[in-house]
């Protein structure tokens, strides 16, 4: 992972050298387009540097630029600002790339939405309403107009009971943090209740089937079997991959029957 991060950093620096884009800047990341400078995210470039960049591109590109510049429809300010935005956006996007797997080949980001009762009661009403609103377009194809309102009403009732009933709060807090969706919603005080909320949360908890995990495995394999290791046998590559999983394998708990 450190090698990949170093390659990304090197790529950003090389692109900055080629394009004269400045950064990363200590800013909030908002896009700016002021006077003679364009800034996107943590990177900015002066319009004069964009013009210098265009004068030093490949000769064929420079020739096309000269022809475009000589045409009657050419808007110089708009062209340079658009090019500046493109350059800064590209470098800022690469700069924001992060690794999605740790050294043990495990996911380092948990982007799963809150779907268990224990997670839901920690949300504010505004946060939950925003989450429902983000799904409203998808829900419109399969649910009636009152469904979202019913889900929000059941969430409010769940929160209210959690805050006012010590027994209910104790039961929700006792749900293990690693409990499955089915187990967490099988708590006695929840059985047969909050059905619309449970259904909504269940929809969020169901991942769409993709080839991402398979592509990730092949990406790791190609990274290890690079151009400098073309003579490695399969058993050698397998050993390398096993070594990468050593920490995870060591933590596996074996149970004797």
MIDOSE-1310 file (N, C-alpha, C; in nm, 2 decimals, decimal comma, always signed):
residues 257
xxxx	+0,08/-0,12/+0,00/+0,00/+0,00/+0,00/+0,09/+0,13/+0,00; +0,20/+0,12/+0,08/+0,29/+0,24/+0,08/+0,35/+0,27/-0,06; +0,37/+0,16/-0,14/+0,42/+0,18/-0,27/+0,32/+0,25/-0,36; +0,19/+0,21/-0,35/+0,09/+0,27/-0,43/+0,07/+0,42/-0,39
xxxx	+0,07/+0,44/-0,26/+0,06/+0,58/-0,21/+0,18/+0,67/-0,27; +0,30/+0,61/-0,27/+0,41/+0,68/-0,32/+0,40/+0,71/-0,47; +0,34/+0,61/-0,54/+0,32/+0,63/-0,69/+0,22/+0,74/-0,71; +0,11/+0,75/-0,63/+0,01/+0,85/-0,65/+0,08/+0,99/-0,62
xxxx	+0,16/+1,00/-0,51/+0,22/+1,12/-0,48/+0,32/+1,17/-0,59; +0,39/+1,07/-0,65/+0,48/+1,10/-0,76/+0,41/+1,15/-0,88; +0,30/+1,09/-0,91/+0,22/+1,13/-1,02/+0,16/+1,27/-1,01; +0,12/+1,30/-0,89/+0,07/+1,44/-0,86/+0,18/+1,54/-0,88
xxxx	+0,30/+1,51/-0,83/+0,41/+1,61/-0,84/+0,45/+1,62/-0,99; +0,45/+1,51/-1,06/+0,49/+1,52/-1,20/+0,38/+1,60/-1,28; +0,26/+1,58/-1,26/+0,15/+1,66/-1,32/+0,16/+1,81/-1,29; +0,20/+1,84/-1,16/+0,21/+1,98/-1,12/+0,33/+2,04/-1,20
xxxx	+0,44/+1,96/-1,21/+0,55/+2,01/-1,28/+0,52/+2,04/-1,43; +0,44/+1,96/-1,49/+0,41/+1,97/-1,63/+0,31/+2,09/-1,65; +0,22/+2,11/-1,56/+0,11/+2,20/-1,58/+0,12/+2,33/-1,51; +0,22/+2,34/-1,41/+0,24/+2,46/-1,33/+0,13/+2,48/-1,23
xxxx	+0,05/+2,38/-1,20/-0,05/+2,39/-1,10/+0,01/+2,39/-0,96; -0,04/+2,48/-0,88/+0,01/+2,49/-0,74/-0,07/+2,42/-0,64; -0,01/+2,37/-0,53/-0,08/+2,30/-0,43/+0,00/+2,18/-0,37; -0,06/+2,11/-0,28/-0,19/+2,13/-0,22/-0,19/+2,25/-0,12
xxxx	-0,30/+2,33/-0,13/-0,32/+2,45/-0,05/-0,40/+2,41/+0,08; -0,38/+2,49/+0,18/-0,45/+2,47/+0,31/-0,58/+2,54/+0,30; -0,68/+2,48/+0,23/-0,81/+2,55/+0,22/-0,92/+2,45/+0,25; -1,04/+2,49/+0,24/-1,16/+2,41/+0,27/-1,20/+2,32/+0,16
xxxx	-1,13/+2,34/+0,04/-1,16/+2,26/-0,07/-1,28/+2,31/-0,16; -1,32/+2,43/-0,14/-1,42/+2,49/-0,23/-1,37/+2,54/-0,36; -1,44/+2,53/-0,46/-1,40/+2,58/-0,59/-1,40/+2,73/-0,60; -1,30/+2,79/-0,65/-1,29/+2,93/-0,67/-1,25/+2,97/-0,81
xxxx	-1,30/+3,08/-0,86/-1,27/+3,13/-0,99/-1,26/+3,28/-0,98; -1,15/+3,33/-0,94/-1,14/+3,47/-0,91/-1,03/+3,54/-0,99; -1,06/+3,65/-1,05/-0,96/+3,73/-1,13/-0,88/+3,64/-1,22; -0,75/+3,64/-1,20/-0,66/+3,56/-1,29/-0,62/+3,43/-1,24
xxxx	-0,69/+3,37/-1,14/-0,65/+3,24/-1,09/-0,78/+3,16/-1,07; -0,76/+3,03/-1,10/-0,87/+2,93/-1,08/-0,82/+2,83/-0,98; -0,91/+2,80/-0,89/-0,88/+2,70/-0,78/-0,99/+2,60/-0,77; -0,95/+2,47/-0,77/-1,05/+2,36/-0,74/-0,99/+2,28/-0,63
xxxx	-1,06/+2,26/-0,53/-1,01/+2,19/-0,41/-0,89/+2,25/-0,36; -0,78/+2,17/-0,35/-0,66/+2,21/-0,29/-0,55/+2,26/-0,39; -0,59/+2,28/-0,51/-0,50/+2,32/-0,62/-0,55/+2,44/-0,70; -0,45/+2,52/-0,74/-0,49/+2,64/-0,82/-0,38/+2,66/-0,93
xxxx	-0,42/+2,74/-1,02/-0,33/+2,78/-1,13/-0,37/+2,91/-1,18; -0,27/+2,99/-1,22/-0,29/+3,12/-1,28/-0,32/+3,11/-1,42; -0,40/+3,19/-1,48/-0,44/+3,19/-1,62/-0,32/+3,21/-1,71; -0,22/+3,29/-1,66/-0,10/+3,31/-1,74/-0,02/+3,18/-1,75
xxxx	-0,03/+3,10/-1,65/+0,04/+2,97/-1,65/-0,03/+2,87/-1,74; -0,16/+2,88/-1,75/-0,23/+2,80/-1,85/-0,19/+2,83/-1,99; -0,18/+2,96/-2,02/-0,13/+3,00/-2,15/+0,01/+2,94/-2,18; +0,10/+2,95/-2,08/+0,23/+2,90/-2,10/+0,23/+2,75/-2,12
xxxx	+0,14/+2,68/-2,05/+0,13/+2,54/-2,06/+0,08/+2,50/-2,20; -0,01/+2,57/-2,26/-0,06/+2,54/-2,39/+0,05/+2,57/-2,50; +0,14/+2,66/-2,47/+0,25/+2,69/-2,57/+0,35/+2,58/-2,57; +0,35/+2,50/-2,46/+0,45/+2,39/-2,45/+0,40/+2,25/-2,46
xxxx	+0,28/+2,24/-2,51/+0,23/+2,10/-2,53/+0,29/+2,04/-2,65; +0,25/+1,92/-2,69/+0,30/+1,85/-2,81/+0,28/+1,94/-2,93; +0,37/+1,95/-3,02/+0,36/+2,04/-3,14/+0,22/+2,03/-3,21; +0,17/+1,91/-3,22/+0,04/+1,89/-3,29/-0,07/+1,96/-3,21
xxxx	-0,06/+1,95/-3,08/-0,16/+2,02/-2,99/-0,14/+2,17/-3,00; -0,02/+2,21/-3,00/+0,01/+2,36/-3,01/-0,04/+2,42/-3,14; -0,03/+2,34/-3,25/-0,08/+2,39/-3,38/-0,23/+2,40/-3,38; -0,30/+2,30/-3,32/-0,44/+2,31/-3,31/-0,48/+2,43/-3,22
xxxx	-0,41/+2,46/-3,12/-0,44/+2,57/-3,03/-0,43/+2,70/-3,11; -0,32/+2,71/-3,19/-0,30/+2,84/-3,26/-0,41/+2,86/-3,36; -0,46/+2,75/-3,43/-0,57/+2,76/-3,52/-0,69/+2,80/-3,45; -0,72/+2,74/-3,34/-0,84/+2,78/-3,26/-0,83/+2,92/-3,21
xxxx	-0,71/+2,97/-3,17/-0,70/+3,10/-3,13/-0,72/+3,21/-3,24; -0,69/+3,17/-3,36/-0,70/+3,26/-3,47/-0,85/+3,27/-3,52; -0,93/+3,18/-3,48/-1,07/+3,18/-3,53/-1,15/+3,29/-3,46; -1,26/+3,33/-3,53/-1,34/+3,44/-3,48/-1,42/+3,40/-3,36
xxxx	-1,45/+3,27/-3,35/-1,54/+3,23/-3,24/-1,46/+3,20/-3,11; -1,33/+3,22/-3,11/-1,25/+3,19/-2,99/-1,27/+3,29/-2,88; -1,30/+3,24/-2,76/-1,32/+3,32/-2,64/-1,20/+3,29/-2,55; -1,10/+3,37/-2,55/-0,97/+3,34/-2,48/-0,99/+3,32/-2,33
xxxx	-1,07/+3,41/-2,27/-1,09/+3,40/-2,12/-1,16/+3,27/-2,09; -1,27/+3,24/-2,16/-1,34/+3,12/-2,13/-1,26/+2,99/-2,16; -1,18/+2,99/-2,26/-1,09/+2,88/-2,29/-0,99/+2,85/-2,18; -0,92/+2,96/-2,14/-0,82/+2,94/-2,04/-0,88/+2,90/-1,90
xxxx	-0,99/+2,96/-1,87/-1,06/+2,92/-1,74/-1,11/+2,78/-1,74; -1,16/+2,73/-1,86/-1,21/+2,59/-1,87/-1,09/+2,50/-1,86; -0,98/+2,53/-1,93/-0,86/+2,45/-1,92/-0,80/+2,44/-1,78; -0,80/+2,56/-1,71/-0,75/+2,57/-1,57/-0,84/+2,48/-1,48
xxxx	-0,97/+2,49/-1,50/-1,06/+2,41/-1,41/-1,03/+2,26/-1,44; -1,01/+2,22/-1,56/-0,99/+2,08/-1,60/-0,86/+2,03/-1,53; -0,75/+2,11/-1,54/-0,62/+2,07/-1,49/-0,63/+2,06/-1,34; -0,69/+2,16/-1,27/-0,69/+2,15/-1,13/-0,79/+2,04/-1,08
xxxx	-0,90/+2,02/-1,15/-0,99/+1,91/-1,11/-0,92/+1,77/-1,12; -0,85/+1,76/-1,23/-0,78/+1,63/-1,25/-0,68/+1,60/-1,14; -0,59/+1,70/-1,11/-0,49/+1,68/-1,01/-0,55/+1,66/-0,87; -0,65/+1,74/-0,85/-0,72/+1,74/-0,71/-0,78/+1,60/-0,70
xxxx	-0,84/+1,55/-0,80/-0,91/+1,41/-0,79/-0,81/+1,30/-0,77; -0,69/+1,31/-0,83/-0,59/+1,21/-0,81/-0,53/+1,22/-0,67; -0,52/+1,35/-0,62/-0,46/+1,37/-0,49/-0,55/+1,32/-0,38; -0,68/+1,31/-0,41/-0,78/+1,26/-0,31/-0,80/+1,11/-0,31
xxxx	-0,73/+1,04/-0,40/-0,74/+0,90/-0,41/-0,68/+0,84/-0,28; -0,75/+0,74/-0,22/-0,71/+0,68/-0,10/-0,71/+0,53/-0,11; -0,63/+0,46/-0,04/-0,63/+0,32/-0,04/-0,76/+0,27/+0,03; -0,82/+0,16/-0,03/-0,94/+0,11/+0,03/-0,91/-0,02/+0,10
xxxx	-0,79/-0,07/+0,10/-0,75/-0,19/+0,18/-0,62/-0,15/+0,26; -0,61/-0,21/+0,38/-0,50/-0,19/+0,46/-0,39/-0,29/+0,43; -0,29/-0,29/+0,52/-0,17/-0,38/+0,50/-0,21/-0,53/+0,50; -0,32/-0,56/+0,58/-0,37/-0,70/+0,59/-0,47/-0,73/+0,49
xxxx	-0,48/-0,64/+0,38/-0,58/-0,67/+0,27/-0,72/-0,66/+0,32; -0,75/-0,58/+0,43/-0,88/-0,56/+0,48/-0,93/-0,42/+0,45; -1,06/-0,40/+0,44/-1,12/-0,27/+0,41/-1,08/-0,18/+0,52; -1,04/-0,06/+0,49/-1,01/+0,04/+0,59/-1,11/+0,15/+0,61
xxxx	-1,22/+0,14/+0,53/-1,33/+0,23/+0,54/-1,46/+0,16/+0,56; -1,54/+0,20/+0,65/-1,67/+0,14/+0,67/-1,78/+0,24/+0,63; -1,82/+0,22/+0,50/-1,92/+0,32/+0,45/-2,06/+0,26/+0,46; -2,08/+0,16/+0,54/-2,22/+0,10/+0,55/-2,31/+0,19/+0,62
xxxx	-2,43/+0,22/+0,58/-2,52/+0,31/+0,65/-2,57/+0,24/+0,78; -2,62/+0,32/+0,87/-2,68/+0,26/+0,99/-2,81/+0,19/+0,96; -2,81/+0,06/+1,00/-2,93/-0,02/+0,97/-2,98/-0,10/+1,09; -2,91/-0,11/+1,20/-2,95/-0,18/+1,31/-3,02/-0,08/+1,41
xxxx	-3,11/-0,13/+1,50/-3,17/-0,04/+1,59/-3,07/+0,04/+1,68; -2,96/-0,03/+1,72/-2,86/+0,03/+1,80/-2,80/+0,15/+1,72; -2,78/+0,14/+1,60/-2,72/+0,25/+1,52/-2,82/+0,36/+1,49; -2,95/+0,32/+1,46/-3,05/+0,42/+1,43/-3,08/+0,51/+1,54
xxxx	-3,08/+0,46/+1,66/-3,12/+0,55/+1,78/-3,01/+0,65/+1,80; -2,89/+0,64/+1,75/-2,79/+0,74/+1,76/-2,80/+0,85/+1,66; -2,89/+0,84/+1,57/-2,90/+0,94/+1,46/-3,00/+1,05/+1,51; -2,98/+1,17/+1,46/-3,08/+1,27/+1,48/-3,19/+1,26/+1,38
xxxx	-3,30/+1,33/+1,41/-3,41/+1,32/+1,31/-3,37/+1,39/+1,18; -3,29/+1,49/+1,18/-3,24/+1,55/+1,06/-3,15/+1,46/+0,98; -3,07/+1,39/+1,04/-2,98/+1,29/+0,97/-3,06/+1,18/+0,91; -3,16/+1,13/+0,98/-3,24/+1,02/+0,93/-3,33/+1,07/+0,81
xxxx	-3,38/+1,19/+0,82/-3,46/+1,25/+0,72/-3,38/+1,27/+0,59; -3,25/+1,31/+0,61/-3,16/+1,32/+0,49/-3,14/+1,19/+0,43; -3,12/+1,08/+0,51/-3,10/+0,95/+0,45/-3,22/+0,90/+0,38; -3,34/+0,92/+0,43/-3,46/+0,88/+0,36/-3,48/+0,96/+0,23
xxxx	-3,45/+1,09/+0,23/-3,46/+1,17/+0,12/-3,37/+1,12/+0,00; -3,25/+1,08/+0,04/-3,15/+1,03/-0,06/-3,20/+0,90/-0,13; -3,30/+0,83/-0,06/-3,35/+0,71/-0,12/-3,49/+0,72/-0,18; -3,54/+0,84/-0,17/-3,68/+0,87/-0,21/-3,71/+0,83/-0,36
xxxx	-3,61/+0,87/-0,45/-3,63/+0,84/-0,59/-3,64/+0,69/-0,62; -3,56/+0,62/-0,55/-3,56/+0,47/-0,57/-3,69/+0,41/-0,51; -3,73/+0,46/-0,40/-3,85/+0,41/-0,33/-3,98/+0,44/-0,41; -3,97/+0,55/-0,49/-4,09/+0,59/-0,56/-4,14/+0,49/-0,66
xxxx	-4,05/+0,40/-0,71/-4,09/+0,30/-0,80/-4,16/+0,18/-0,74; -4,14/+0,16/-0,61/-4,20/+0,04/-0,55/-4,29/+0,06/-0,43; -4,29/+0,19/-0,38/-4,37/+0,21/-0,26/-4,47/+0,33/-0,29; -4,57/+0,34/-0,21/-4,67/+0,45/-0,23/-4,61/+0,58/-0,17
xxxx	-4,68/+0,69/-0,19/-4,64/+0,82/-0,14/-4,62/+0,83/+0,01; -4,70/+0,75/+0,08/-4,70/+0,76/+0,23/-4,59/+0,68/+0,29; -4,52/+0,60/+0,21/-4,42/+0,51/+0,27/-4,31/+0,58/+0,35; -4,25/+0,68/+0,29/-4,14/+0,75/+0,35/-4,19/+0,82/+0,48
xxxx	-4,31/+0,88/+0,48/-4,36/+0,94/+0,60/-4,38/+0,84/+0,71; -4,42/+0,72/+0,67/-4,44/+0,61/+0,77/-4,31/+0,57/+0,83; -4,20/+0,56/+0,75/-4,07/+0,52/+0,79/-4,02/+0,62/+0,89; -4,03/+0,75/+0,86/-3,99/+0,86/+0,94/-4,06/+0,86/+1,07
xxxx	-4,19/+0,83/+1,07/-4,28/+0,83/+1,19/-4,23/+0,72/+1,28; -4,20/+0,60/+1,23/-4,16/+0,48/+1,31/-4,02/+0,51/+1,37; -3,94/+0,58/+1,29/-3,81/+0,62/+1,35/-3,82/+0,71/+1,47; -3,91/+0,80/+1,46/-3,94/+0,90/+1,57/-3,99/+0,82/+1,69
xxxx	-4,08/+0,73/+1,67/-4,13/+0,65/+1,78/-4,02/+0,56/+1,84; -3,94/+0,51/+1,76/-3,82/+0,43/+1,81/-3,73/+0,51/+1,90; -3,70/+0,63/+1,85/-3,61/+0,72/+1,93/-3,68/+0,77/+2,06; -3,81/+0,80/+2,05/-3,88/+0,84/+2,17/-3,89/+0,74/+2,27
xxxx	-3,92/+0,61/+2,23/-3,92/+0,50/+2,33/-3,78/+0,48/+2,39; -3,68/+0,49/+2,31/-3,54/+0,47/+2,35/-3,51/+0,57/+2,46; -3,55/+0,69/+2,44/-3,51/+0,80/+2,53/-3,60/+0,80/+2,66; -3,72/+0,74/+2,65/-3,81/+0,75/+2,77/-3,83/+0,62/+2,84
xxxx	-3,79/+0,51/+2,79/-3,80/+0,38/+2,86/-3,67/+0,32/+2,89; -3,64/+0,31/+3,02/-3,51/+0,26/+3,06/-3,49/+0,11/+3,02; -3,60/+0,03/+3,03/-3,59/-0,11/+2,99/-3,57/-0,12/+2,84; -3,64/-0,04/+2,76/-3,62/-0,05/+2,62/-3,48/-0,01/+2,58
xxxx	-3,43/+0,10/+2,64/-3,30/+0,15/+2,61/-3,19/+0,05/+2,65; -3,21/-0,02/+2,76/-3,12/-0,12/+2,81/-3,11/-0,24/+2,70; -3,23/-0,28/+2,65/-3,24/-0,39/+2,56/-3,17/-0,35/+2,42; -3,19/-0,23/+2,38/-3,13/-0,18/+2,25/-2,97/-0,17/+2,27
xxxx	-2,93/-0,12/+2,38/-2,79/-0,10/+2,41/-2,72/-0,24/+2,42; -2,79/-0,34/+2,46/-2,73/-0,47/+2,48/-2,71/-0,55/+2,35; -2,76/-0,49/+2,24/-2,74/-0,56/+2,11/-2,59/-0,55/+2,07; -2,53/-0,66/+2,05/-2,38/-0,66/+2,01/-2,36/-0,57/+1,89
xxxx	-2,24/-0,50/+1,89/-2,21/-0,41/+1,78/-2,19/-0,49/+1,65; -2,15/-0,62/+1,66/-2,12/-0,70/+1,55/-2,24/-0,79/+1,52; -2,35/-0,77/+1,58/-2,47/-0,86/+1,55/-2,52/-0,84/+1,41; -2,57/-0,95/+1,35/-2,62/-0,94/+1,22/-2,75/-0,86/+1,21
xxxx	-2,79/-0,83/+1,09/-2,92/-0,75/+1,08/-3,03/-0,83/+1,14; -3,04/-0,96/+1,11/-3,15/-1,04/+1,15/-3,15/-1,05/+1,30; -3,04/-1,07/+1,36/-3,03/-1,08/+1,51/-3,06/-0,95/+1,58; -3,02/-0,84/+1,53/-3,04/-0,72/+1,59/-3,19/-0,68/+1,59
xxxx	-3,26/-0,71/+1,49/-3,40/-0,68/+1,48/-3,49/-0,79/+1,54; -3,43/-0,90/+1,60/-3,51/-1,00/+1,66/-3,52/-0,98/+1,81; -3,47/-0,87/+1,86/-3,49/-0,83/+2,00/-3,63/-0,84/+2,04; -3,67/-0,90/+2,16/-3,81/-0,92/+2,19/-3,89/-0,80/+2,19
xxxx	-3,84/-0,68/+2,23/-3,92/-0,56/+2,23/-3,95/-0,50/+2,09; -3,88/-0,56/+1,99/-3,89/-0,51/+1,85/-3,97/-0,60/+1,76; -4,00/-0,72/+1,81/-4,07/-0,82/+1,73/-4,21/-0,77/+1,69; -4,24/-0,77/+1,56/-4,38/-0,73/+1,52/-4,40/-0,58/+1,52
xxxx	-4,29/-0,50/+1,55/-4,31/-0,36/+1,56/-4,21/-0,29/+1,46; -4,23/-0,16/+1,43/-4,15/-0,08/+1,34/-4,12/-0,16/+1,21; -4,22/-0,22/+1,15/-4,20/-0,30/+1,03/-4,16/-0,22/+0,91; -4,21/-0,11/+0,89/-4,17/-0,02/+0,78/-4,03/+0,02/+0,79
xxxx	-3,99/+0,06/+0,92/-3,85/+0,10/+0,94/-3,75/-0,01/+0,92; -3,79/-0,13/+0,97/-3,71/-0,25/+0,95/-3,69/-0,28/+0,80; -3,80/-0,27/+0,73/-3,79/-0,30/+0,58/-3,70/-0,20/+0,51; -3,71/-0,07/+0,55/-3,63/+0,03/+0,49/-3,48/+0,01/+0,52
xxxx	-3,45/-0,02/+0,65/-3,32/-0,05/+0,69/-3,26/-0,17/+0,62; -3,35/-0,27/+0,60/-3,31/-0,39/+0,53/-3,27/-0,37/+0,39; -3,34/-0,27/+0,32/-3,30/-0,23/+0,19/-3,16/-0,17/+0,18; -3,13/-0,09/+0,28/-3,00/-0,03/+0,29/-2,89/-0,13/+0,32
xxxx	-2,92/-0,23/+0,39/-2,82/-0,33/+0,43/-2,79/-0,43/+0,32; -2,87/-0,43/+0,22/-2,85/-0,53/+0,11/-2,75/-0,47/+0,01; -2,63/-0,52/-0,01/-2,54/-0,47/-0,11/-2,58/-0,52/-0,25; -2,56/-0,44/-0,35/-2,58/-0,48/-0,48/-2,47/-0,57/-0,53
xxxx	-2,50/-0,68/-0,60/-2,40/-0,77/-0,64/-2,31/-0,70/-0,75; -2,18/-0,70/-0,73/-2,09/-0,65/-0,83/-1,97/-0,74/-0,85; -1,88/-0,70/-0,94/-1,76/-0,78/-0,96/-1,64/-0,71/-0,89; -1,67/-0,61/-0,80/-1,56/-0,53/-0,74/-1,47/-0,62/-0,66
xxxx	-1,52/-0,71/-0,58/-1,42/-0,79/-0,50/-1,33/-0,88/-0,59; -1,39/-0,94/-0,70/-1,31/-1,02/-0,79/-1,21/-0,93/-0,86; -1,25/-0,81/-0,91/-1,15/-0,72/-0,97/-1,04/-0,68/-0,88; -1,08/-0,66/-0,75/-0,98/-0,63/-0,65/-0,87/-0,74/-0,63
xxxx	-0,92/-0,86/-0,63/-0,83/-0,97/-0,61/-0,73/-0,98/-0,73; -0,79/-0,96/-0,85/-0,70/-0,97/-0,97/-0,60/-0,85/-0,97; -0,65/-0,74/-0,92/-0,56/-0,62/-0,91/-0,44/-0,65/-0,82; -0,47/-0,71/-0,71/-0,36/-0,75/-0,61/-0,27/-0,85/-0,68
xxxx	-0,32/-0,94/-0,75/-0,24/-1,05/-0,82/-0,15/-0,98/-0,92; -0,21/-0,89/-1,00/-0,13/-0,82/-1,11/-0,02/-0,73/-1,04; -0,05/-0,68/-0,93/+0,05/-0,59/-0,86/+0,17/-0,68/-0,82; +0,15/-0,80/-0,77/+0,25/-0,88/-0,72/+0,33/-0,95/-0,84
xxxx	+0,25/-0,99/-0,94/+0,32/-1,05/-1,06/+0,34/-0,95/-1,16; +0,43/-0,85/-1,13/+0,45/-0,74/-1,22/+0,56/-0,78/-1,33; +0,60/-0,68/-1,40/+0,70/-0,71/-1,51/+0,83/-0,76/-1,46; +0,86/-0,74/-1,33/+0,99/-0,78/-1,28/+0,98/-0,92/-1,21
xxxx	+0,86/-0,98/-1,22/+0,84/-1,11/-1,16/+0,77/-1,21/-1,25; +0,79/-1,19/-1,38/+0,73/-1,28/-1,48/+0,77/-1,42/-1,47; +0,88/-1,45/-1,41/+0,93/-1,59/-1,40/+0,88/-1,66/-1,27; +0,81/-1,59/-1,19/+0,76/-1,66/-1,06/+0,66/-1,76/-1,09
xxxx	+0,67/-1,88/-1,03/+0,57/-1,98/-1,04/+0,45/-1,95/-0,96; +0,34/-2,01/-0,99/+0,22/-1,99/-0,92/+0,23/-2,01/-0,77; +0,30/-2,12/-0,73/+0,32/-2,15/-0,59/+0,39/-2,04/-0,52; +0,49/-1,97/-0,59/+0,56/-1,86/-0,52/+0,47/-1,74/-0,50
xxxx	+0,39/-1,71/-0,60/+0,29/-1,60/-0,59/+0,19/-1,63/-0,48; +0,15/-1,75/-0,47/+0,06/-1,79/-0,37/+0,12/-1,77/-0,23; +0,25/-1,80/-0,22/+0,32/-1,78/-0,09/+0,32/-1,64/-0,05; +0,35/-1,55/-0,15/+0,35/-1,41/-0,12/+0,21/-1,36/-0,07
xxxx	+0,11/-1,40/-0,14/-0,03/-1,36/-0,10/-0,06/-1,41/+0,04; -0,01/-1,54/+0,07/-0,04/-1,59/+0,21/+0,03/-1,51/+0,31; +0,15/-1,47/+0,28/+0,23/-1,38/+0,38/+0,16/-1,25/+0,40; +0,09/-1,20/+0,30/+0,02/-1,07/+0,32/-0,10/-1,09/+0,41
xxxx	-0,15/-1,21/+0,41/-0,27/-1,24/+0,50/-0,23/-1,30/+0,63; -0,10/-1,30/+0,66/-0,05/-1,36/+0,79/-0,12/-1,31/+0,91; -0,13/-1,18/+0,92/-0,19/-1,12/+1,04/-0,34/-1,16/+1,06; -0,41/-1,16/+0,94/-0,55/-1,20/+0,95/-0,57/-1,35/+0,98
xxxx	-0,48/-1,43/+0,93/-0,48/-1,58/+0,95/-0,44/-1,61/+1,10; -0,35/-1,53/+1,15/-0,31/-1,55/+1,29/-0,42/-1,52/+1,39; -0,51/-1,43/+1,35/-0,62/-1,39/+1,44/-0,74/-1,48/+1,43; -0,74/-1,58/+1,34/-0,85/-1,67/+1,32/-0,86/-1,76/+1,45
xxxx	-0,98/-1,77/+1,50/-1,00/-1,85/+1,62/-1,04/-1,99/+1,58; -0,97/-2,09/+1,61/-1,00/-2,22/+1,58/-1,08/-2,29/+1,69; -1,18/-2,36/+1,66/-1,27/-2,42/+1,76/-1,25/-2,57/+1,75; -1,23/-2,63/+1,86/-1,23/-2,78/+1,87/-1,36/-2,83/+1,90
x	-1,40/-2,93/+1,83/-1,53/-2,99/+1,86/-1,51/-3,09/+1,97
